Amino acid sequence: MLPESLKVPLQEHLKKVNGIHEKDLSEGWGRVQMPNALDRKYPNAPADWRWSAAAEVFPQENRWRNQKTREEGRHHVHEPFLQRAVKEAVRVAGGF
């Protein structure tokens, strides 16, 4: 559950991230890594926005490359980076 005040900013952010995803796909590398054997069960799922959004609400700037398949993709930002950004935002806002 999110505050109503975050609804529009989150929707705008997700539109931006979807744009990144679409650009990645058009350049041939917007696929995500799937857990277990789901990529074999659902071969189109690694390129599907619904799977990508789960991994990319806060996408990294840099891509990863699978050394076996040579496919490239994008992971989410590592948790410590996000935690530091939130902590800094609280500090700047005059919080704790």
N, C-alpha and C positions, 0 to 999 in steps of 0.2 A: 504494500500500500504506500502510495506516495501522496504528498500534499498536492492539492489542486494547483497550487502555484507552480509546480514543476512539470505539469502536464505538457504545456506548449513548448517550453525549452527542451524537454526530452524528445518530443515529436520532431522538433527541428534538428536536434542532434542526430536522431536516427535517420532522418532524410539525408543528412550530410554523409553519415556512415554508409547508407545504402548507395549513395553516389560513388563513394570510394570503392565499394564492392562491385558495382556495375563497371567502373573503369578497370578494376583489376581483372574482371572477367573478359572485358573486351581486349585486354592485353594478353590474355591467355593464362592467367595464373590466379584467379580469384577463388580457388577451392580451399576448403577447410579440411583438416584431418578429422576423420570420423572415429568414434570409439569402437573398440572391438572389431567386428566384421560387418558393421553397418554399411560401409562403402561397397561391399560386395552384394549385400542384400538390396540396397537402394543406390544403384550406380550414379544417379543424377543428384543425390542428396549433397555431396560435397560442394556443389556449385549453387545450391539453393539458398536464397537469402535468409530463410527461416533458420537454417543451421548456421549460416555465417553470422547472423545477428547475435546468436547466443555466444559466439566466440569473439565478436567484434564490436560490442557496444562501446568499448574504449580500445580501438585497434592500435597496434604498434605502428610506428612509421616504417619500420624495415620489414622485409619479407623473410620467410624461412624457405629453405630448399631441402626437399627430400632427396637424400643422397642416392637412394636406390632408383626412384622413378624420375628424378630431376624436376618434379613438379615444384612449383613455388606457391606460397600462400602467405597469410598474415595471421599472427596470433593476437590475443588480447594483450593489453598493457599489463605488465607484472604487478601484482597486488601491492608491493611496497611503494611503487611509484604513485599509484592512486592514493594510498594512505597518506603519503607525504603531501600530495597536492591538497587533499581535504584538510589536513592539519594546518597547512599554510593558509588556506582560505579562511579557516576559523580564526587564525591569528590575525590576519589582515582585517577581518570583520570585527575585531575587538572582542572575540570570544575568549576562551580559556587560555 
